[in-house]
Amino acid sequence: MNVVRFVQQRAFRYFFALVWLVNGLWCKVLGGVPRHEVIVGAILDRDLAPQFTIAIGIAEIGMAGWIIAGWRYQLCAASQIAIILLMNVIEFFAVPHLLLWGRLNIVFATLLCGLIFWNGFSPRRTAHV
């Protein structure tokens, strides 16, 4: 594999892991962005929103760990894409007024999914020596 491509893939993987870690740990588990709990409460259950939000945050931290580990990375990439799209489609229809950029959030989510797909599934070129 080309050295530049290898470094590029690693950099993107760490970026994706950071996105999941920040959203899971800071935004949900530590409650740094209260809007996340409001969104969870509006979609699932207001009374159980704190517990659901923390559980979702822990799962997101787990996703960050999976990304860093690199184990079955294509399955990891496909899982990220499915989760991001599912979550954003639900929010698009159920609570667009609570989203940072409203219905435009789906555009940013789709771009992120495109990057994840490109990083996880693009053809790997081997260096010719």
N, C-alpha and C positions, 0 to 999 in steps of 0.2 A: 504494500500500500504506500502511496505517495506520502512523504513525511508531512507536507503541508496539509493534506486531506486528513491525516491522522490527528494532527494538532487541532484542526478545525472541528472534527467530530467530537473530540474531547471537550473543547471549549463550549460547543453547543450543549453537550450533555451536562456539563456543570452549570450552564445557564438555566437549562430546563429544571435541573434539580433545585437550584436556588429559587426559581419561581414557585415550585411546589412547597419547598421548605418555608419560605416567607408566608405564603398563603395559609399553610397549615399551622405553623408554630405561632407566628406573630399575629396574623389576622384572626385566627380561630381559637387556638388553644389559649393564647395569652390575652385574647380579647382586644387586640390593638386596633381593630376596625370593627366597631360594634354593628355596622351595617350588615356584616356577614351573618350575625345571629338573627337580625331582623329578617333577612332574606330566608334563612332556614326556617324560621318561625312562620313566615307567610306561606311557605310551600308545604312544610311537613306538619308541625304542631307547635303553637306558641308556647304551651306549657312545658314542652320538652325541648325547646329550641336550644337552651344552654348545653344540655347533654348531647343532643344530635350534633351541634356545632363542634364541640370538642371531639366527638368521635370522628367526624369528617376530617377535622384538622389532624388527628392522629393518623388517619388513613393517608392524608396528603404527605405527611412526614415520612410515612412508609414508602410512598411512591418515590420521594426524593432519594431514599436509601436504595431502592431498587435501581434507579437510574445510575447512581454512583457505582453500585456494585457491577453493573453492566451484564448481569446474568440474563440470558435470553433477551437481548436488547430489542430485537424486533417485536417480540411479544409485549415487551414493556412499552415500546413506542405505539403499538396498536392500542394498547390499553389506555395510554394517555390520551390519544386522539379520541377514542370512544367516550371516555369520561368527560373530557373537555366539551365535546360536541353535545353530549346528552345534557350535561349541566347547563350549558348556555342556551340550548333550545328550550329547556324547561323554564329558565329564567326569562328568556325572550318573550314567552307567552304569559307566564304567571306573574312576574314582578318587574317589568321593564322600568317602572318608575323608581325602583330601589337600586338600580345598577349605576355604576359610576358614569358610564357614557350612554345610559339608556339602551335602546335597541341596537345602537352601534357596537355594543360589546361583542355581538356575534361576529362582527367583521374582524376585530382584534383576535378573537378566539380562533377563527378560521385561519388567519395568518399564522398564529402560533402552531396550529395543527399542521399547516403546510410545512413549516420549518421542522417540526418533529418528524413528519413523514420523510422529508428530504434527507434529514440526518440519519434516520433509521433504515431507510429502504433504497437510497440511491446506490447505483452500481459502484462497487469497490474496484478501483484500478490498482493493479500491482505494478510496482516499479520494475522496469526492465534494466537489468544490470549488464 
